[in-house]
Amino acid sequence: MVPRSPDTHLQKFVRHHYHRLKTHPNHWLRKTIGILLVIGGLFGFLPVLGYWMIPIGLALLAVDWPWARRLSRRLVSWWGRRVRESRLKVRSVAQRRTIVRNRDRRSGP
């Protein structure tokens, strides 16, 4: 039996409840929780609250409001570009190291 990490259980819990909120027929509940998450995310420098609340709140608001949908889409594409650029930088640094190592081996004593 493979031991379960607590992250997988937490991820399942969050996904389940997020999906329930997203598909809930009461749009006022969804809007209220979305707004509270965004406001709480703005106070991300405080201990309990965090910046992770902003994208979740925007995703909930995006179900009902087009402006939040556009903002959420921009945030996701910006984050994707940022991750892709950082991966390219890491890869290019690793490639440079390999080139330098190979050059050092060739020049030898």
Secondary structure, 3 states (H helix, E strand, C coil): CCCCCHHHHHHHHHHHHHHHHHCCCCHHHHHHHHHHHHHHHHCCCCCCCCCCHHHHHHHHHCCCCHHHHHHHHHHHHHHHHHHHHHHHHHHHHHHHHHHHHHHHHHHCC
